[in-house]
Every structure is written in C-alpha cells, then in structure tokens.
Amino acid sequence: MMRLQAGQWPHYTYIVPEIYTRAKVRLIGLGSYAPAGIITNEFFAYISTRLGDPRSANDLERVTGLSTRHVRTCTLELCRKMAGDDAPGLIADPKAPRDESLVDMAVIAAQRALASAGRDASEIDTVIGASSSDNDAFPTIAGLVQLRLGLGPIRATMLKGACACQTEGFQTCAEVLAASTARLVLMVTSEGLLPNIMHVLDWKTSSLFGEGASAFLLERGDEDTYVINGSDANQGPSLYYQTPLRKDVIEMAEVDIKIQQLFKDGNGKELNQVLSQYLVGYTKMNGKEV
C-alpha cells in the first residue's frame, strides 16, 4: 500500500451534506460495555522511557486526551508478558472474567440496549455487526450474538473497516428498515484492538485505544432523520491494517520474539525500525506522532 505523510493527505471536509441519507428510522435503545481492566498512562510512559523516547503520564494525557483505558483481563496479561511483570499502570479486577471475548462484550451491550428500550430479544429480526479486531471469521460476531440471544433464523451481517464500519452500520440499518420487512434492527460493535491487531510495545499507536462494545436498537420512524452514507477511502493511509494469513504466522512469531528482546535491551530505534518493516499483523498509523 502506498504510504502518505500527514502533509500529503488530500483535502478533507468533515461535513458533507451531499453524502447524508434521509431515512425514516429512530434510535430507541442504547447499550454499552467496558471491561473492568485498566491501563493508565504510567504504563505507556514506562514503555516510552525504556525505549529511549521518554514521555510522562501527564505528557500522554495531554496529547491523547486519555488518562485510562478499559481493557479485558487477557489484554492486561499480554501487556505484562510483553513489558514485564514490573510494568506499572496495569490494574486488574480480580472479579473480572479471565477469558472475556469480543462476543461476550457484544452480548452484554446488546442486552443493555434491549433493557433501555423495554424490548425483548425475540422482536429483533436483523443483526448488523461491526468490528475490525475480531478473529471470528465464521460464524461472525453478528451470527454469534444472534445465537447467544436465542434469535431464530434471521439476517445477521458483519461489517469491517475500523471507525467507518460503524457509520456504515447505521446506513445498513436504515436501508434494511426501508427496503425489507424488518421492524427492529440490532447493531452491535465490539473491539479488542490492543491484543489482536497491534503491538502493545508500539506505544505511539497502542496508547490511543481501549476495548469495549456498544449496541443500538433502531426501528422505523415517522420522520426523516439523517444517516451518514459512505466513508472517505482517501484517508486510508492514515490508519491501516492487514490481517495475517497462515503463511505469515511463523514470521510474526519470530518478529515478536525479536521485538521483546529489543525492548528488554532498551533499543527503541531498532524496535521501531522492525515494526515499520512489517505491514501484516500490526496496525500502522501515519500522521502526527504522540
């Protein structure tokens, strides 16, 4: 993929009325879920300092706008494995499940959306899922949520594409309600970016993300509302990721071992060079650095 520097990005206008779609839909239920584990800025400050590019916790909060990130227990365990048991800023909840999945988070968010709307799961006739960090190729998260909620043989569609998949999900919900017999659509998103599609020690990227799920219930409405239709693929070089295939797994394992050794040695320059060489299996950001 061609890589552009931030100064080379095409001109982008954030409000483009022409791409909005009018649709007779309304949002009636909303649910969310954030796992109990916490990563603070002290963790990323520790990594950056060890790699020779020191940042304080206050520095990181100033540039990211974040003081903490909610993550699953399994993600905290990965952070300790990569950065060492003495790494600060990793706060676990002993009551939290150890093997919490993206589907687990999605189901909780969906149940909360149903509760907020006072509706029963049996009324859902379409599930639209959105995630860019799941490893459920088939059945998809949408299909597994359908199964876990006890739904019948209804439509369950999965979308990918980072942040854009959620706006595309709303558009898909609107189209389903307008063009089919569906009356109640569940859209659910669930993300676990840190352990799944990026390297924890790539702190300039990993410090920007947490984990969690959200769910939305939409039904037909009487008045037109606006739904964003589409995304700008010209912005692709700013954040991109290629899913590894089986042929990539052995090389990725070797690269991970090398990265961990470079971290132990405090060799940040070579570690960053290694990360920049591999386009498969590691999320790449190409913009203003943290």
C-alpha positions as CSV (number, residue, x, y, z in Angstrom):
1,M,0.0,0.0,0.0
2,M,1.2,3.5,-0.8
3,R,2.1,5.4,2.3
4,L,1.4,9.1,2.5
5,Q,2.8,11.5,5.1
6,A,0.3,13.7,7.0
7,G,1.1,16.7,5.0
8,Q,0.3,14.9,1.8
9,W,-3.2,13.8,2.8
10,P,-5.9,15.0,0.4
11,H,-8.1,17.9,1.5
12,Y,-10.9,16.6,3.6
13,T,-14.1,18.3,4.6
14,Y,-15.8,16.8,7.6
15,I,-19.3,18.0,7.0
16,V,-20.6,17.0,3.5
17,P,-24.4,17.2,3.4
18,E,-24.5,15.6,0.0
19,I,-23.4,12.2,1.4
20,Y,-26.1,12.2,4.1
21,T,-29.1,10.0,3.6
22,R,-32.6,10.8,4.8
23,A,-34.3,7.8,6.4
24,K,-37.4,7.2,8.4
25,V,-35.7,5.5,11.3
26,R,-35.3,6.2,15.0
27,L,-33.0,5.1,17.7
28,I,-34.9,3.5,20.6
29,G,-32.3,1.6,22.6
30,L,-28.6,2.1,23.5
31,G,-26.3,-0.2,25.4
32,S,-22.5,-0.2,26.1
33,Y,-20.0,-2.3,27.9
34,A,-16.4,-1.6,29.1
35,P,-14.3,-4.3,30.6
36,A,-13.0,-3.9,34.2
37,G,-9.3,-3.9,33.5
38,I,-7.5,-0.5,33.4
39,I,-4.3,0.7,31.6
40,T,-3.1,4.1,32.8
41,N,-0.7,6.4,31.2
42,E,2.0,5.2,33.6
43,F,2.3,2.0,31.5
44,F,2.9,3.8,28.2
45,A,5.3,6.3,30.0
46,Y,7.3,3.3,31.2
47,I,7.5,1.8,27.7
48,S,8.5,5.1,26.0
49,T,11.1,5.8,28.6
50,R,12.6,2.3,28.4
51,L,12.8,2.7,24.6
52,G,14.7,6.0,24.8
53,D,11.9,8.4,23.9
54,P,10.6,9.4,27.4
55,R,7.1,10.7,28.0
56,S,5.5,11.4,31.3
57,A,2.0,10.3,32.2
58,N,0.9,13.9,32.0
59,D,2.5,14.3,28.5
60,L,0.5,11.3,27.3
61,E,-2.8,12.6,28.8
62,R,-2.2,16.0,27.1
63,V,-1.6,14.6,23.6
64,T,-4.1,11.7,23.7
65,G,-6.8,13.1,25.9
66,L,-6.9,9.9,27.8
67,S,-6.0,9.1,31.4
68,T,-7.1,5.5,31.4
69,R,-8.2,2.8,29.0
70,H,-10.6,-0.1,29.8
71,V,-9.4,-3.5,28.7
72,R,-10.0,-7.1,29.3
73,T,-8.0,-9.3,31.8
74,C,-6.4,-11.2,28.9
75,T,-5.1,-7.9,27.5
76,L,-3.5,-7.0,30.8
77,E,-1.8,-10.4,30.9
78,L,-0.5,-9.7,27.4
79,C,0.8,-6.3,28.5
80,R,2.7,-7.9,31.4
81,K,4.1,-10.6,29.1
82,M,5.4,-8.0,26.6
83,A,6.6,-5.3,29.1
84,G,7.4,-7.4,32.1
85,D,5.7,-8.1,35.4
86,D,7.1,-4.9,37.0
87,A,5.5,-2.6,34.4
88,P,3.3,0.0,36.2
89,G,-0.2,1.2,35.3
90,L,-1.8,-2.2,34.8
91,I,-4.8,-2.5,37.1
92,A,-6.8,-5.8,37.2
93,D,-10.1,-6.5,38.7
94,P,-10.0,-9.9,40.5
95,K,-13.7,-10.5,39.8
96,A,-13.4,-9.9,36.1
97,P,-13.5,-13.0,33.8
98,R,-10.1,-14.1,32.5
99,D,-11.1,-15.2,29.0
100,E,-13.6,-12.5,28.1
101,S,-14.2,-12.4,24.3
102,L,-15.5,-9.8,21.9
103,V,-18.7,-11.7,21.6
104,D,-19.1,-11.7,25.4
105,M,-18.8,-7.9,25.4
106,A,-21.2,-7.6,22.4
107,V,-23.9,-9.7,24.1
108,I,-23.8,-7.6,27.3
109,A,-24.1,-4.4,25.3
110,A,-27.0,-5.8,23.3
111,Q,-28.8,-6.9,26.4
112,R,-28.4,-3.5,27.9
113,A,-29.8,-1.9,24.7
114,L,-32.8,-4.1,24.8
115,A,-33.3,-3.2,28.5
116,S,-33.1,0.5,27.8
117,A,-35.8,0.2,25.1
118,G,-38.0,-2.1,27.1
119,R,-38.0,-4.6,24.2
120,D,-37.5,-8.4,24.1
121,A,-34.8,-10.1,22.1
122,S,-37.4,-12.1,20.2
123,E,-38.5,-8.9,18.5
124,I,-35.2,-8.5,16.7
125,D,-35.3,-9.5,13.1
126,T,-31.9,-8.3,11.8
127,V,-28.5,-8.1,13.5
128,I,-25.8,-5.9,12.0
129,G,-22.3,-6.4,13.5
130,A,-19.2,-4.2,13.1
131,S,-15.7,-4.9,14.3
132,S,-12.2,-4.6,12.9
133,S,-10.4,-6.7,15.6
134,D,-12.4,-9.9,15.9
135,N,-11.0,-13.3,14.9
136,D,-14.4,-14.9,14.3
137,A,-14.3,-15.4,10.5
138,F,-17.3,-17.7,10.7
139,P,-19.6,-17.7,12.4
140,T,-19.2,-13.9,12.7
141,I,-19.8,-11.8,15.8
142,A,-23.2,-10.9,14.4
143,G,-24.1,-14.6,14.0
144,L,-22.8,-15.5,17.5
145,V,-24.7,-12.6,19.0
146,Q,-27.8,-14.0,17.2
147,L,-27.1,-17.4,18.7
148,R,-26.4,-16.2,22.2
149,L,-29.6,-14.0,22.3
150,G,-31.6,-17.1,21.2
151,L,-32.8,-15.5,18.0
152,G,-34.3,-17.5,15.1
153,P,-33.1,-17.7,11.5
154,I,-32.8,-14.0,10.8
155,R,-30.4,-11.9,8.8
156,A,-27.0,-11.4,10.5
157,T,-24.5,-9.3,8.6
158,M,-20.9,-8.4,9.6
159,L,-19.0,-5.2,8.5
160,K,-15.3,-4.3,8.9
161,G,-13.4,-1.1,8.3
162,A,-12.3,0.5,11.6
163,C,-14.3,3.6,12.6
164,A,-16.0,3.7,9.2
165,C,-17.7,0.3,9.8
166,Q,-19.9,1.9,12.5
167,T,-21.2,4.7,10.3
168,E,-21.7,2.2,7.5
169,G,-23.6,0.0,10.0
170,F,-26.1,2.8,10.7
171,Q,-26.6,3.2,6.9
172,T,-27.1,-0.5,6.5
173,C,-29.7,-0.5,9.4
174,A,-31.5,2.3,7.6
175,E,-31.5,0.5,4.3
176,V,-32.8,-2.7,5.9
177,L,-35.6,-0.9,7.6
178,A,-36.6,0.9,4.4
179,A,-36.3,-1.9,1.9
180,S,-37.4,-5.1,3.8
181,T,-40.0,-6.4,6.2
182,A,-37.6,-5.9,9.2
183,R,-39.1,-3.9,12.0
184,L,-36.4,-3.9,14.7
185,V,-32.7,-3.9,13.9
186,L,-29.9,-4.5,16.4
187,M,-26.5,-3.0,15.5
188,V,-23.6,-4.1,17.7
189,T,-19.9,-3.2,17.7
190,S,-17.1,-4.8,19.7
191,E,-13.4,-4.1,19.6
192,G,-10.3,-5.5,21.2
193,L,-7.6,-3.7,19.2
194,L,-4.6,-3.9,21.6
195,P,-4.1,-7.7,21.7
196,N,-5.5,-8.5,18.3
197,I,-4.3,-6.1,15.6
198,M,-1.4,-4.0,17.0
199,H,1.7,-4.5,19.1
200,V,1.4,-3.3,22.7
201,L,5.0,-2.0,22.6
202,D,4.2,0.2,19.7
203,W,3.1,2.7,22.3
204,K,2.6,5.7,19.9
205,T,-0.3,3.6,18.5
206,S,-1.4,1.4,21.3
207,S,-1.8,4.3,23.7
208,L,-4.7,5.6,21.7
209,F,-7.0,2.6,22.1
210,G,-9.1,0.7,24.7
211,E,-11.6,-2.1,24.5
212,G,-15.4,-2.3,24.7
213,A,-18.7,-2.8,22.9
214,S,-21.8,-0.8,22.1
215,A,-25.2,-1.7,20.8
216,F,-28.1,0.2,19.2
217,L,-31.7,-0.7,18.5
218,L,-33.3,1.0,15.6
219,E,-36.9,0.8,14.2
220,R,-38.9,2.5,11.6
221,G,-39.9,6.1,12.4
222,D,-42.4,8.6,11.1
223,E,-40.0,11.4,10.4
224,D,-36.8,11.7,8.3
225,T,-33.5,11.5,10.1
226,Y,-30.1,11.8,8.7
227,V,-27.7,8.9,8.4
228,I,-24.1,9.3,7.1
229,N,-23.7,7.4,3.9
230,G,-20.2,6.3,3.0
231,S,-16.6,6.9,4.0
232,D,-13.5,8.6,2.5
233,A,-11.1,5.9,1.4
234,N,-8.5,8.6,0.6
235,Q,-7.9,8.7,4.4
236,G,-6.9,5.0,4.3
237,P,-3.1,5.6,4.6
238,S,-3.6,7.4,8.0
239,L,-4.5,4.1,9.7
240,Y,-4.4,0.7,8.2
241,Y,-4.0,-3.0,9.0
242,Q,-3.6,-6.2,7.0
243,T,-4.8,-9.4,8.5
244,P,-2.1,-12.1,8.7
245,L,-2.6,-15.4,6.9
246,R,-1.4,-18.8,8.0
247,K,1.8,-18.3,5.9
248,D,2.6,-15.2,8.0
249,V,2.2,-16.8,11.4
250,I,5.7,-18.2,11.8
251,E,7.4,-15.0,10.7
252,M,5.2,-12.9,13.0
253,A,6.2,-15.2,16.0
254,E,9.9,-14.6,15.1
255,V,9.3,-10.9,14.8
256,D,7.5,-10.8,18.2
257,I,10.4,-12.5,19.9
258,K,12.9,-10.0,18.3
259,I,10.7,-7.1,19.4
260,Q,10.6,-8.3,23.0
261,Q,14.3,-8.8,23.1
262,L,14.9,-5.2,21.7
263,F,12.5,-3.9,24.4
264,K,14.5,-5.7,27.2
265,D,17.7,-4.2,25.7
266,G,16.1,-0.7,25.6
267,N,16.8,-0.5,21.9
268,G,13.9,1.7,20.8
269,K,15.5,2.8,17.5
270,E,15.8,-0.7,16.1
271,L,12.5,-1.8,17.6
272,N,10.7,1.0,15.7
273,Q,12.6,0.0,12.5
274,V,11.4,-3.6,12.9
275,L,7.8,-2.5,13.4
276,S,7.9,-0.2,10.4
277,Q,9.1,-3.0,8.1
278,Y,6.1,-5.3,8.7
279,L,2.7,-4.3,7.1
280,V,1.0,-7.6,8.1
281,G,-0.3,-8.2,11.6
282,Y,0.5,-4.7,13.0
283,T,-1.7,-1.6,12.8
284,K,0.1,1.3,11.2
285,M,-0.6,5.0,11.8
286,N,0.7,7.6,9.5
287,G,0.1,11.1,11.0
288,K,1.0,13.3,13.9
289,E,3.0,11.3,16.4
290,V,2.0,11.0,20.1
